[in-house]
Amino acid sequence: MTEIANGNGDQTVVRRITCVGAGYVGGPTCAMIAYKSPQITVTVVDMNKERIDAWNSDSLPIFEPGLEDVVMKCRGTNLFFSTDVPEAIRSADLIFISVNTPTKMYGKGAGMAPDLKYVESVARSIAEHAQGPKIVVEKSTVPVKAAESILSILEDAQRRSNNNLTFQVLSNPEFLAEGTAMRDLASPDRVLIGGEDSEEGQRAVAALVNVYASWVPRDRILTTKTWSSELSKLVANAFLAQRISSINSVSAICEATGADVREVAKAVGCDERIGSNFLNASVGFGGSCFQKDVLSLVYLCESLHLDKVADYWNGVITINNWQRRRFADAIVSELFNTVAGKKIAIFGFAFKKSTGDTRESSAIHVSKHLMEEEARLAVYDPAVTEKQMRQELVMETSEKSVNKLVTVFSDPYEAAKDAHAIVILTEWEEFKTYDYARMYNAMSHPAAFFDGRLLFKRKDIEAIGFHFFGIGSAPSHLSEVGYIL
Ligand SMILES: NC(=O)c1ccc[n+]([C@@H]2O[C@H](COP(=O)([O-])OP(=O)(O)OC[C@H]3O[C@@H](n4cnc5c(N)ncnc54)[C@H](O)[C@@H]3O)[C@@H](O)[C@H]2O)c1
């Protein structure tokens, strides 16, 4: 059993964990805890009934390799999904706050700061419904000192209550990556837990350490001050995003000079001080986290009057936006400077392979640029529903444009039929298996191929007859004339 503090110096047992927020983090994380710790009862709650119904059905609300297997093993035994937030708060020893923290789109900090209204509303629910000691854990990605705000709300409830209320707030940011979430959770590089230096704070930290210690080696569980933990999550995502923007900036140099970004990345990554991970040039990073967390870091720096530091990290976002735009512009210019009325097959809409998540996907931005040029888009993705694609594009353009210009296909060969170009925007493995010669024969000619994920070799695609443009290597006509600076 996992032991936790009861505030009196002796110890109690963590039998029940509640997670508020049944999303890409809350669902998989709790499924893993339930699976690895059968002695703990885990309840995942969400205000979104549709999502909870899906968690309780045969068709889970998120696609994540290995997730279904784990959920089916534990659901109904020690893993439960519910919309009854008050009851789940009352019955829990430890509560994860795992709600969304999107970029704020209104008022002070609009377009930069994270919107903490969902985190605050959970803190208020805990303050309202808790009847005994609780360890409250920030699992959501939050700015530095968010734990302090949560604690203020909880301490106010504590002061006004006649119950035996005590609260400890910990930071335990999640580092899983969508697409490999279950592997990441089963064998994390590290688990990070931040807490207060006080005796009670350290007892709460120890209790959460024990939860993870059921399956994570102790030397991979790092304990720090609360603020270090909160900041580490933002910095980790900023470093990952920065590497992508760095290699993408190099891809532009390669296209202009005839160097090949894959060769450069390999040569650079062989240096073990640099390493080879996250050096794949692409059409830019997407997903719900990188952009929002870098912007959150930039906003934090601006708030602290660290303007030069803010500018430095903002460059990561500038390059990412520029890379998407550059790729879309290349499509237009390679197709004789006009795509108006031309059918273009878009392969991939998810922000990366092995997920159906489309939040901040580069595909949305490239599609938007092409729609502004009046291209007719034929979109195919193996994991994203038509409804979701349309919703994302309507938010960026208009319903009228989407109805006029976008068709969603369930067969990639139909999507490519009569198209002037195939554009690869997600690195799905299945894209490598298609019969592109068959597609080429059914396309409008000359047919072009734009590889935004470096899935293909230029010579293989050109051998079929396509005109090829790949991120980070010079177009054929440039290499033929031998581009000289
Ligand atoms: N998605 C990732 O890969 C990832 C990885 C690491 C960290 N994070 C962070 O984890 C947090 C959650 O991300 P996510 O992708 O799981 O978000 P999500 O949008 O998929 O899920 C959040 C859920 O919280 C629910 N919710 C919001 N307010 C609520 C309330 N007051 N009561 C009950 N339910 C409420 C929403 O209905 C939603 O289902 C974010 O801060 C994110 O930055 C995400």
The ligand as an SDF file (V2000), in Angstrom:
LIG
                    3D

 44 48  0  0  0  0  0  0  0  0999 V2000
   -1.4640   16.3260  -24.7440 N   0  0  0  0  0  0  0  0  0  0  0  0
   -0.1930   16.1290  -24.4170 C   0  0  0  0  0  0  0  0  0  0  0  0
    0.5620   15.4810  -25.1270 O   0  0  0  0  0  0  0  0  0  0  0  0
    0.3520   16.6700  -23.1220 C   0  0  0  0  0  0  0  0  0  0  0  0
    1.5860   16.2110  -22.6560 C   0  0  0  0  0  0  0  0  0  0  0  0
    2.0720   16.7050  -21.4650 C   0  0  0  0  0  0  0  0  0  0  0  0
    1.3540   17.6620  -20.7650 C   0  0  0  0  0  0  0  0  0  0  0  0
    0.1710   18.1200  -21.2420 N   0  0  0  0  0  0  0  0  0  0  0  0
   -0.5710   19.0990  -20.4540 C   0  0  0  0  0  0  0  0  0  0  0  0
   -1.5860   18.4050  -19.7300 O   0  0  0  0  0  0  0  0  0  0  0  0
   -2.7640   19.2080  -19.6110 C   0  0  0  0  0  0  0  0  0  0  0  0
   -3.9540   18.4680  -20.1900 C   0  0  0  0  0  0  0  0  0  0  0  0
   -3.7230   18.2510  -21.5530 O   0  0  0  0  0  0  0  0  0  0  0  0
   -4.6750   17.3070  -22.4300 P   0  0  0  0  0  0  0  0  0  0  0  0
   -4.0280   17.1840  -23.7700 O   0  0  0  0  0  0  0  0  0  0  0  0
   -4.9820   16.0710  -21.6480 O   0  0  0  0  0  0  0  0  0  0  0  0
   -5.9920   18.2210  -22.4970 O   0  0  0  0  0  0  0  0  0  0  0  0
   -7.4200   17.8080  -23.0400 P   0  0  0  0  0  0  0  0  0  0  0  0
   -8.0230   19.0380  -23.5920 O   0  0  0  0  0  0  0  0  0  0  0  0
   -7.3160   16.5880  -23.9050 O   0  0  0  0  0  0  0  0  0  0  0  0
   -8.2170   17.3500  -21.7240 O   0  0  0  0  0  0  0  0  0  0  0  0
   -8.5650   18.2200  -20.6990 C   0  0  0  0  0  0  0  0  0  0  0  0
   -9.9110   17.7840  -20.1460 C   0  0  0  0  0  0  0  0  0  0  0  0
  -10.1870   18.5650  -18.9800 O   0  0  0  0  0  0  0  0  0  0  0  0
  -11.6010   18.7200  -18.9070 C   0  0  0  0  0  0  0  0  0  0  0  0
  -11.9200   19.8170  -17.9940 N   0  0  0  0  0  0  0  0  0  0  0  0
  -11.6050   21.1350  -18.1080 C   0  0  0  0  0  0  0  0  0  0  0  0
  -12.0450   21.8130  -17.0310 N   0  0  0  0  0  0  0  0  0  0  0  0
  -12.6620   20.9110  -16.2190 C   0  0  0  0  0  0  0  0  0  0  0  0
  -13.3120   21.0080  -14.9560 C   0  0  0  0  0  0  0  0  0  0  0  0
  -13.3820   22.1730  -14.3230 N   0  0  0  0  0  0  0  0  0  0  0  0
  -13.8490   19.9010  -14.4090 N   0  0  0  0  0  0  0  0  0  0  0  0
  -13.7700   18.7240  -15.0610 C   0  0  0  0  0  0  0  0  0  0  0  0
  -13.1390   18.5540  -16.2550 N   0  0  0  0  0  0  0  0  0  0  0  0
  -12.5920   19.6470  -16.8250 C   0  0  0  0  0  0  0  0  0  0  0  0
  -11.9970   18.9940  -20.3470 C   0  0  0  0  0  0  0  0  0  0  0  0
  -13.3710   18.7290  -20.5450 O   0  0  0  0  0  0  0  0  0  0  0  0
  -11.0860   18.0110  -21.0940 C   0  0  0  0  0  0  0  0  0  0  0  0
  -11.7250   16.7720  -21.3650 O   0  0  0  0  0  0  0  0  0  0  0  0
   -2.4350   20.5250  -20.3170 C   0  0  0  0  0  0  0  0  0  0  0  0
   -1.9850   21.4510  -19.3830 O   0  0  0  0  0  0  0  0  0  0  0  0
   -1.3070   20.1350  -21.2530 C   0  0  0  0  0  0  0  0  0  0  0  0
   -0.4640   21.2280  -21.5410 O   0  0  0  0  0  0  0  0  0  0  0  0
   -0.3610   17.6210  -22.3920 C   0  0  0  0  0  0  0  0  0  0  0  0
  1  2  1  0
  2  3  2  0
  2  4  1  0
  4  5  1  0
  4 44  2  0
  5  6  2  0
  6  7  1  0
  7  8  2  0
  8  9  1  0
  8 44  1  0
  9 10  1  0
  9 42  1  0
 10 11  1  0
 11 12  1  0
 11 40  1  0
 12 13  1  0
 13 14  1  0
 14 15  2  0
 14 16  1  0
 14 17  1  0
 17 18  1  0
 18 19  2  0
 18 20  1  0
 18 21  1  0
 21 22  1  0
 22 23  1  0
 23 24  1  0
 23 38  1  0
 24 25  1  0
 25 26  1  0
 25 36  1  0
 26 27  1  0
 26 35  1  0
 27 28  2  0
 28 29  1  0
 29 30  1  0
 29 35  2  0
 30 31  1  0
 30 32  2  0
 32 33  1  0
 33 34  2  0
 34 35  1  0
 36 37  1  0
 36 38  1  0
 38 39  1  0
 40 41  1  0
 40 42  1  0
 42 43  1  0
M  CHG  2   8   1  16  -1
M  END
$$$$
